[in-house]
Amino acid sequence: MASARIVEAGGGNTDWDKHLAYVMLGYNCSAQSSSRVAPYHILHAVEPTIPPAIREKFTNEVDLDDPEAAARAIMQHAAVLRRHMAIAGANLLIVQHRDSLRYARLRGGAMLPRMRRFEVGDYVYYRNTTGRTALEPEARPEILRVVEVRPTGVLQLQGRCRNRITMHVTHCAPCHLPIDDHTIDPRLARPSANLPCQVCKFPDEEEWMLLCDGCGTGWHTYCLKPPLTEVPEGAWYCPRCSVNGASSERLDATNVGSKGAIVVPKYLEELVGAAVMCEPRGRGRRDGRKLGVSSYLGRQGRAHKFQILYEDGQIEELRLPELRARLASTAALGKKAGRSTAVRQGASAEWTLEEVRGVEAALGQGMPGWHS
């Protein structure tokens, strides 16, 4: 019967012996061969979806010419999928996660569910825990992206409006939807019901309250100078953003054209590229000092974050107060810092790398700090 299936499928009856191995393994008699769909699709009735955080691990092709390397790669892929693959169907996944947490909460003791592991870049659902009177908190429809995973089991989640919240992993469930658009638009932010006017400081008369599309602040139409008699249509920018040159075209270009562009505030521009000193702890403190260069990462909530790249390749993230406390002074750098500053003042567009002075000048411009 298997040979007849091969002939009907177009395999022909001349090379029937070449198909014996497939017949013995049962490939032509299996459900996926008859239906032409994957076993995952047969079991869950949907196509499998790989989370965005681990999609990069499957970009390399499997070398089938080397059997050992191919088997090793397939086993690694299977282990990664077994750990991170979400069950198809959001409702089933949320119900199972909720039931496991409810059982552990009611029974107590040592029978606790295993904590879910998330990575930066994953998309999750999170539960609304504000309704304490309800028996079971409802799952919110919003899908948020994980931007930070803390050792305490707390996740920092970010929406498309750039707002961030912190939530424990027990209140989150992995999202199975294929999401490839990571565009952030501040205009999607939901204003608070008590958002005050920047002039009169009152939140009433919300029908005459204008929201700035640049900074999200509120302004009454009658509090502006000159006042407005009606609510304008389209995008509107407050006097502060208008002075800084904000416009609809500029906002669209920032959010869509250059998704990764980060605007550095003017009062923080002097800290970009500044030299940072890392003081070691314990013995050998003087010998273990190392210098790094700061770069601006953006704003997380009310805090500004910077990234420090040290000479040995180590990367560290600091907040603004921590960065100011660790700025390298001229006395700590000594003559080497002065020489690097003098080299950077003589920077030019092209450098002559055949001479020692040209190499030092190029390093001083491209890599701020002192170089031995």
JOTAHU-V272915 format. One record per pair of residues at least 12 apart in sequence whose ideal C-beta (glycine too) atoms are under 6 Angstrom apart, sorted by sequence separation. I is the first residue (numbers start at 1). GAP is how many residues later the second one is. If there is no record, write none. Layout:
BEGIN
<<I/GAP> <I/GAP>>
END
This chain:
BEGIN
<<127/12> <128/12> <154/12> <155/12> <208/12> <278/12> <294/12> <295/12> <305/12> <306/12> <3/13> <6/13> <100/13> <144/13> <145/13> <208/13> <235/13> <125/14> <154/14> <155/14> <294/14> <144/15> <153/15> <346/15> <153/16> <275/16> <276/16> <292/16> <293/16> <303/16> <304/16> <292/17> <306/17> <343/17> <276/18> <292/18> <343/18> <347/18> <198/19> <219/19> <123/20> <191/20> <274/20> <290/20> <291/20> <344/20> <2/21> <197/21> <198/21> <217/21> <290/21> <343/21> <344/21> <123/22> <162/22> <213/22> <5/23> <57/23> <195/23> <197/23> <200/23> <214/23> <271/23> <122/24> <160/24> <162/24> <199/24> <272/24> <340/24> <212/25> <2/26> <54/26> <120/26> <163/26> <187/26> <197/26> <210/26> <212/26> <215/26> <161/27> <189/27> <214/27> <118/28> <160/28> <161/28> <212/29> <54/30> <340/30> <118/31> <143/32> <214/32> <264/32> <276/32> <51/33> <337/33> <336/34> <262/36> <333/37> <126/41> <46/42> <44/44> <127/44> <94/45> <126/45> <126/46> <124/48> <125/48> <277/49> <124/50> <125/50> <276/50> <124/51> <277/51> <123/52> <116/53> <274/53> <275/53> <115/54> <277/55> <123/56> <53/66> <53/68> <52/69> <53/69> <185/70> <51/71> <293/75> <97/76> <291/78> <94/79> <93/80> <86/88> <86/90> <275/94> <273/95> <49/127> <49/129> <164/137>>
END
